[in-house]
Amino acid sequence: MLQVRGFPAAGIIMVAAPLLLLLLVPFAPSSGAQLPTQGQAKELPIATNGQIFPWDRMRLPKTISPLHYDLTIHPNLTTLNFTGVVRIQLDVLEDTSTIILHAKQMQISGALLLAPDGVKPLQVLEYPRFHQLSLLSDSVLTKGRKYEVQLVFAANLSDSFHGFYKSSYRTSTGEVRVLASTQFEATFARGAFPCFDEPAFKANFTVRIIREPRHIAVSNMPKVKTVELPGGLLEDHFDTTVKMSTYLLAYIVSDFQSVSKTTQHGVKITVYAVREKIDQTAFALDAAVKLLDFYDDYFDIPYPLPKQDLAAIPDFQSGAMENWGLTTYRETGLLFDPEKSSVSDKQGIAKVIAHELAHQWFGNLVTMEWWNDLWLNEGFAKFMEFISLDITYPELHVDDFFLGKCFEAMEVDSLSSSHPVSTPVENPTQIQEMFDDVSYDKGACILNMLRDFLTPEAFEIGIIRYLKRYSYQNTVNSHLWDSLTNVSDKWYSGDELDVKAIMDTWTLQEGFPLVTVEVRGREVWLSQELSVCESTDFLWQIPLTYMTSASNTIHRFLLKTKRDVLYLPEEVDWVKFNVDMSGYYMVHYAGEGWNSIIRLLQHNHTALTSNDRASLIHDIFQLVSIGKVRLDTALELSLYLSRETEVMAVTQGFGELVPLYKLMEKRDMAALENQMKGYIVDLFRELIDRQKWTDSGSVSERVLRSYLLLFACVRNYAPCVTKATQLFNKWKDSDGNMSLPVDITMAVFVIGARTPEGWDFLFEKYRHSLQMSVKSRMKVAMAVSPLQDKLKWMMEQSLHGEVMKTQDLPDVVVSVSKNPRGYKLAWDFLRTHWHTLIKKFDLGSHSVSYMVTGVTNQYSTREMMDEVRNFFSSLTEETGSEMRCIQQTYETIEDNIRWMDTNLPLLQAWLNKHSHRAVHEDL
């Protein structure tokens, strides 16, 4: 599943989304029934009918395993409910008279046991706290025998984004049309039909869907036949799936249109969308064909299904979902208009498709045994986005942006409330919380480090070995490391390479190491510690890479101990560790180390790659936060940015400097705030002035242009404001028909949205546009307007969900919170509507944690800290008090307060010293 992180899945500048956000505005069992034994203080589980429920654990017992589901579903898109029948073939692993499985908010009207000796009724007990059903049999189900149970059930279509849920869209004539779609990951299949809803209970599924003739139905497998039923209804029969987990089952009943192509390997690819947007599917169709062929060859395992569908769902919470054979997407994650969408949109859509198709092998074919190892699915899919697109779409330059994923992961992973990549989870809220930057981005970054360490060739051999060995099975961390051991005889000359010993230090410990380097003549003294605090005995095995002023060769060294010494063949002017930042660690250059690097950047910055420069910018500012480096040293390094032209280094410069004035915007310190803003504008003035207001150049150049012009306009840089105002007025005078260069539309819209007339005009265009990427840009521009009444109205409208989709509400709320005129409005909105939001988006979900951290992570005063604490401490566990994002919020605000207390005098003194460089404007 691809998570939405702010704007990306909402389509705008999908690549540099977190940075864009900064610009706009701030900153991260055993057998049988189990009951408590004597002496345990555990309450007995009581079923809804008052009986004792015969199982007291969140995880299902291992006494019975499902083999096959025969599922018939009949959704009614008028009454918005559904009925169904499921027959589950069971394999009995231990004698038992109790079958425990999952069902959530469902009426069960009949339960039968189909045993070898006849059909018998089963007593049904419900235990809603764990979403469990118990089916009680009068006779014992015997180990080794096969049985079937049949359950008749009914429920309402969900009005959230999970389970079997209602979605709708408005046609260009204003008619509202309804469809029903599924989202079962992680624990929501149980809301659609009774099942064993844990990833290790793999089974085959045969699906039938009853529908009206005006609709179509699609599922994981191709349709085999359609049968006419009494009353004018139709029943579609789908082929039986391969063996898979419940969370990968999917079905949609809609009036979608489709387009199809066939891959070189003979797999039929079909893209589904609403009729009026089907002409925006060509790029997705071509990309899916190309990428599925790539993976087929790369993994050396044929895609096992006859078809792969991609469906654009009008209401969709995450970015996309990898259901086997029927991947589902936000419309912004799939639809591309060559005339109106940006290159960032194109890059973003390609990445989403690459991610979901990688899952067809990583996740679907080989599945983690339990959600504690979710990273095996998500870290790999995130990593493969970059590997696959680098080869299939080299012109998209995705490798320019991989580093950003590691910086995002480190932001969360540097908090003491972080968690190991592989970490124990039990309840649905904890499971939902695993879908975060640690599982996705850190997972991808440590895989990239391992690939660099073993060599790409050896890594690929190990991955193929892993996928072939565990096809249709469930795995844990160690299975992957075993598959990657003994594949490399490369540079490493020590003992036999123990991949598990190395990688356990990266997956079973939270945080990441800070490597301190001190050059003393020809000796390089190395030490490692946890990047957050020193009071821990964490130790990593770190695949160090380094280069020096004397040689372009990349040298390698595996640091296994707390301290070590390297010997150089000669004395050098500078040394750079973590070459291209292929490793997931930070580096502190002690002694004269930072000064030698600052001199190098000022005199010859291209001696280092742009990734190396970006990582130096990142590391030095993070080291300021933990008190290892003085702020004025980091600011001295930032001076070189006036000559920087590469997208990753420029955006990382913004990423470190912009949050400094964002913190000040929440305090009454306009003079210093404007001085800081003036310094940043002055630093990038030449680069901004060189930007053409066109769509020319490479993907990375175009992403950078869009970013720089947007920043310049937000910061009221006069030449930019003048140009954007002219273009907006011309566009408005043409009633929106004039064609604007796509790369500059964000800058133009942001300036236009500053006046009530401009805002209203943008909103009218937003309402009627069918181009999802254009709508996304308009939405962001409206959310960063200074007009407070509009901001408030926009959040209310998004919650309402008719004109502005509720799926976009997290983006809107966080955008408003980054707006100096809106941050209090966003915080008030979050508190006022908290109970509605957690019901709609689900406790622990990425959407909820994104709103919590996004709205609060730029507060830096004790008053705001108290306000935030008072609200969250008033919650109960049922309403979210235990969520990790709340701990992250407290920690981030405390860090901000500490940073401001420590560094404001230094910042003031440094800016005063450099005031001859800063251009003061009325910002």
Rosetta blueprint (number, residue, H / E / L):
1 M L
2 L E
3 Q L
4 V L
5 R L
6 G L
7 F L
8 P H
9 A H
10 A H
11 G L
12 I L
13 I L
14 M L
15 V L
16 A L
17 A H
18 P H
19 L H
20 L H
21 L H
22 L H
23 L H
24 L L
25 V L
26 P L
27 F L
28 A L
29 P L
30 S L
31 S L
32 G L
33 A L
34 Q E
35 L L
36 P L
37 T L
38 Q L
39 G L
40 Q L
41 A L
42 K L
43 E L
44 L L
45 P L
46 I E
47 A L
48 T L
49 N L
50 G L
51 Q L
52 I E
53 F L
54 P L
55 W E
56 D L
57 R L
58 M L
59 R L
60 L L
61 P L
62 K L
63 T L
64 I E
65 S E
66 P E
67 L E
68 H E
69 Y E
70 D E
71 L E
72 T E
73 I E
74 H E
75 P E
76 N E
77 L L
78 T L
79 T L
80 L L
81 N E
82 F E
83 T E
84 G E
85 V E
86 V E
87 R E
88 I E
89 Q E
90 L E
91 D E
92 V E
93 L L
94 E L
95 D L
96 T E
97 S E
98 T E
99 I E
100 I E
101 L E
102 H E
103 A L
104 K L
105 Q L
106 M L
107 Q E
108 I E
109 S E
110 G E
111 A E
112 L E
113 L E
114 L E
115 A E
116 P L
117 D L
118 G E
119 V E
120 K E
121 P E
122 L L
123 Q E
124 V E
125 L E
126 E E
127 Y E
128 P H
129 R H
130 F H
131 H L
132 Q E
133 L E
134 S E
135 L E
136 L E
137 S E
138 D E
139 S E
140 V E
141 L E
142 T L
143 K L
144 G L
145 R L
146 K E
147 Y E
148 E E
149 V E
150 Q E
151 L E
152 V E
153 F E
154 A E
155 A E
156 N E
157 L L
158 S E
159 D L
160 S L
161 F L
162 H L
163 G E
164 F E
165 Y E
166 K E
167 S E
168 S E
169 Y E
170 R E
171 T L
172 S L
173 T L
174 G L
175 E L
176 V E
177 R E
178 V E
179 L E
180 A E
181 S E
182 T E
183 Q E
184 F L
185 E L
186 A L
187 T L
188 F L
189 A H
190 R H
191 G H
192 A L
193 F L
194 P L
195 C E
196 F L
197 D L
198 E L
199 P L
200 A L
201 F L
202 K L
203 A E
204 N E
205 F E
206 T E
207 V E
208 R E
209 I E
210 I E
211 R E
212 E L
213 P L
214 R L
215 H L
216 I E
217 A E
218 V E
219 S E
220 N L
221 M L
222 P L
223 K E
224 V E
225 K E
226 T E
227 V E
228 E E
229 L L
230 P H
231 G H
232 G H
233 L L
234 L E
235 E E
236 D E
237 H E
238 F E
239 D L
240 T L
241 T L
242 V L
243 K L
244 M E
245 S L
246 T H
247 Y H
248 L H
249 L L
250 A L
251 Y E
252 I E
253 V E
254 S E
255 D L
256 F L
257 Q E
258 S E
259 V E
260 S E
261 K E
262 T E
263 T L
264 Q L
265 H L
266 G L
267 V L
268 K E
269 I E
270 T E
271 V E
272 Y E
273 A E
274 V L
275 R H
276 E H
277 K H
278 I H
279 D H
280 Q H
281 T L
282 A H
283 F H
284 A H
285 L H
286 D H
287 A H
288 A H
289 V H
290 K H
291 L H
292 L H
293 D H
294 F H
295 Y H
296 D H
297 D H
298 Y H
299 F L
300 D L
301 I L
302 P L
303 Y L
304 P L
305 L L
306 P L
307 K E
308 Q E
309 D E
310 L E
311 A E
312 A E
313 I E
314 P L
315 D L
316 F L
317 Q L
318 S L
319 G L
320 A E
321 M E
322 E L
323 N L
324 W L
325 G L
326 L E
327 T E
328 T E
329 Y E
330 R E
331 E H
332 T H
333 G H
334 L L
335 L L
336 F L
337 D L
338 P L
339 E L
340 K L
341 S L
342 S L
343 V H
344 S H
345 D H
346 K H
347 Q H
348 G H
349 I H
350 A H
351 K H
352 V H
353 I H
354 A H
355 H H
356 E H
357 L H
358 A H
359 H H
360 Q L
361 W L
362 F E
363 G L
364 N L
365 L L
366 V E
367 T E
368 M E
369 E L
370 W L
371 W H
372 N H
373 D H
374 L L
375 W H
376 L H
377 N H
378 E H
379 G H
380 F H
381 A H
382 K H
383 F H
384 M H
385 E H
386 F H
387 I H
388 S H
389 L H
390 D H
391 I H
392 T H
393 Y L
394 P H
395 E H
396 L H
397 H L
398 V H
399 D H
400 D H
401 F H
402 F H
403 L H
404 G H
405 K H
406 C H
407 F H
408 E H
409 A H
410 M H
411 E H
412 V H
413 D H
414 S L
415 L L
416 S L
417 S L
418 S L
419 H L
420 P L
421 V L
422 S L
423 T L
424 P L
425 V L
426 E L
427 N L
428 P H
429 T H
430 Q H
431 I H
432 Q H
433 E H
434 M L
435 F L
436 D L
437 D H
438 V H
439 S H
440 Y H
441 D H
442 K H
443 G H
444 A H
445 C H
446 I H
447 L H
448 N H
449 M H
450 L H
451 R H
452 D H
453 F H
454 L H
455 T L
456 P H
457 E H
458 A H
459 F H
460 E H
461 I H
462 G H
463 I H
464 I H
465 R H
466 Y H
467 L H
468 K H
469 R H
470 Y L
471 S L
472 Y L
473 Q E
474 N E
475 T E
476 V L
477 N H
478 S H
479 H H
480 L H
481 W H
482 D H
483 S H
484 L H
485 T L
486 N L
487 V L
488 S L
489 D L
490 K L
491 W L
492 Y L
493 S L
494 G L
495 D L
496 E L
497 L L
498 D L
499 V H
500 K H
501 A H
502 I H
503 M H
504 D H
505 T H
506 W H
507 T H
508 L L
509 Q L
510 E L
511 G L
512 F L
513 P E
514 L E
515 V E
516 T E
517 V E
518 E E
519 V E
520 R E
521 G L
522 R L
523 E E
524 V E
525 W E
526 L E
527 S E
528 Q E
529 E E
530 L E
531 S L
532 V L
533 C L
534 E L
535 S L
536 T L
537 D L
538 F L
539 L L
540 W L
541 Q L
542 I E
543 P E
544 L E
545 T E
546 Y E
547 M E
548 T E
549 S L
550 A L
551 S E
552 N E
553 T E
554 I E
555 H E
556 R E
557 F E
558 L E
559 L E
560 K L
561 T L
562 K L
563 R E
564 D E
565 V E
566 L E
567 Y E
568 L L
569 P L
570 E L
571 E L
572 V L
573 D L
574 W L
575 V E
576 K E
577 F E
578 N L
579 V H
580 D H
581 M H
582 S L
583 G L
584 Y L
585 Y L
586 M E
587 V E
588 H E
589 Y E
590 A L
591 G L
592 E L
593 G H
594 W H
595 N H
596 S H
597 I H
598 I H
599 R H
600 L H
601 L H
602 Q H
603 H H
604 N H
605 H H
606 T H
607 A H
608 L L
609 T L
610 S H
611 N H
612 D H
613 R H
614 A H
615 S H
616 L H
617 I H
618 H H
619 D H
620 I H
621 F H
622 Q H
623 L H
624 V H
625 S H
626 I L
627 G L
628 K L
629 V L
630 R L
631 L H
632 D H
633 T H
634 A H
635 L H
636 E H
637 L H
638 S H
639 L H
640 Y H
641 L H
642 S H
643 R H
644 E L
645 T L
646 E L
647 V H
648 M H
649 A H
650 V H
651 T H
652 Q H
653 G H
654 F H
655 G H
656 E H
657 L H
658 V H
659 P H
660 L H
661 Y H
662 K H
663 L H
664 M H
665 E H
666 K L
667 R L
668 D L
669 M L
670 A H
671 A H
672 L H
673 E H
674 N H
675 Q H
676 M H
677 K H
678 G H
679 Y H
680 I H
681 V H
682 D H
683 L H
684 F H
685 R H
686 E H
687 L H
688 I H
689 D H
690 R L
691 Q L
692 K L
693 W L
694 T L
695 D L
696 S L
697 G L
698 S L
699 V H
700 S H
701 E H
702 R H
703 V H
704 L H
705 R H
706 S H
707 Y H
708 L H
709 L H
710 L H
711 F H
712 A H
713 C H
714 V H
715 R L
716 N L
717 Y L
718 A H
719 P H
720 C H
721 V H
722 T H
723 K H
724 A H
725 T H
726 Q H
727 L H
728 F H
729 N H
730 K H
731 W H
732 K H
733 D H
734 S L
735 D L
736 G L
737 N L
738 M L
739 S L
740 L L
741 P L
742 V H
743 D H
744 I H
745 T H
746 M H
747 A H
748 V H
749 F H
750 V H
751 I H
752 G H
753 A L
754 R L
755 T L
756 P H
757 E H
758 G H
759 W H
760 D H
761 F H
762 L H
763 F H
764 E H
765 K H
766 Y H
767 R H
768 H H
769 S L
770 L L
771 Q L
772 M H
773 S H
774 V H
775 K H
776 S H
777 R H
778 M H
779 K H
780 V H
781 A H
782 M H
783 A H
784 V L
785 S L
786 P L
787 L L
788 Q H
789 D H
790 K H
791 L H
792 K H
793 W H
794 M H
795 M H
796 E H
797 Q H
798 S H
799 L H
800 H H
801 G L
802 E L
803 V L
804 M L
805 K L
806 T H
807 Q H
808 D H
809 L H
810 P H
811 D H
812 V H
813 V H
814 V H
815 S H
816 V H
817 S H
818 K H
819 N L
820 P L
821 R L
822 G L
823 Y H
824 K H
825 L H
826 A H
827 W H
828 D H
829 F H
830 L H
831 R H
832 T H
833 H L
834 W H
835 H H
836 T H
837 L H
838 I H
839 K H
840 K H
841 F H
842 D L
843 L L
844 G L
845 S L
846 H H
847 S H
848 V H
849 S H
850 Y H
851 M H
852 V H
853 T H
854 G H
855 V H
856 T H
857 N L
858 Q L
859 Y L
860 S L
861 T L
862 R H
863 E H
864 M H
865 M H
866 D H
867 E H
868 V H
869 R H
870 N H
871 F H
872 F H
873 S H
874 S L
875 L L
876 T L
877 E H
878 E H
879 T H
880 G L
881 S L
882 E L
883 M L
884 R H
885 C H
886 I H
887 Q H
888 Q H
889 T H
890 Y H
891 E H
892 T H
893 I H
894 E H
895 D H
896 N H
897 I H
898 R H
899 W H
900 M H
901 D H
902 T H
903 N H
904 L H
905 P H
906 L H
907 L H
908 Q H
909 A H
910 W H
911 L H
912 N H
913 K H
914 H L
915 S L
916 H L
917 R L
918 A L
919 V L
920 H L
921 E L
922 D L
923 L L
